Amino acid sequence: KILAITGTAFVTLAMIMMSFIGIHTTQLDLYIRMIILGLGLGITMPIFNIVVQNAFPQSNLGVVTAGIQLFRSIGGTVGTAIMGSVLNNGLVTRVKEISHDPFLQQMSKANPTLSVEKFDANTAQAFLSADMQTKIQTMQPQAMHHFTEFVAKIKLILATSISEVFIIGSFLMAIALVTSFFLKEIPLRKSHRPTAEKAGVELAVGEGEFSAKDEPNLKK
């Protein structure tokens, strides 16, 4: 139980730290956050496997293990889709606020397919890529100046939208952390033998019908 709480606490802390990512965040800051997140996940994922497997009888081990993997897959798929939608919606909302930006208007005229409603994380990354900046450098100086200002705005918008995603993740992990305190402490199994059979063997050994050295043969 203490490992489950510790691992969940690490993940919660890392998510909270991730929510403070901004345009001035360095790679070292990001590495530190990722290491803490990795430590938490490394502790938590195997522990909850053991918790569930130890809470059910041996005959149900395959079912509950498959159930863990199923719900993790569902959570990963649905969670990624929801968080991606939150990110893109945040981007669209904030890009609408700068829809009168000179560079954005110029690009919209040059490329009619580029619209504020279709602006997403991939579009933002395209503007921030080295290839796009190399192409823009061939434009006239005034356009380059507008592009520099636009990139600064996009960086801030993208960082703010990403922070929102991690704030939601922090809230969900905080719920998981509180829930982990209510986990029932169950001693780990030391045998696959049913409880009744195990108790009978221990009683027989105690009465002298079998010696302790005969017990491994009984497991067969």
Secondary structure, DSSP 8 states (H G I E B T S, - for coil): -HHHHHHHHHHHHHHHHHTT--TT--HHHHHHHHHHHHHHHHHHHHHHHHHHHHHS-GGGHHHHHHHHHHHHHHHHHHHHHHHHHHHHHHHHHHHHHTTT-HHHHHHHHH-TT--GGG--HHHHHHHHSHHHHHHHTTS-HHHHHHHHHHHHHHHHHHHHHHHHHHHHHHHHHHHHHHHHTT-------S-SS-HHHHHHHHHHHHHTSS-GGGHHHHH-
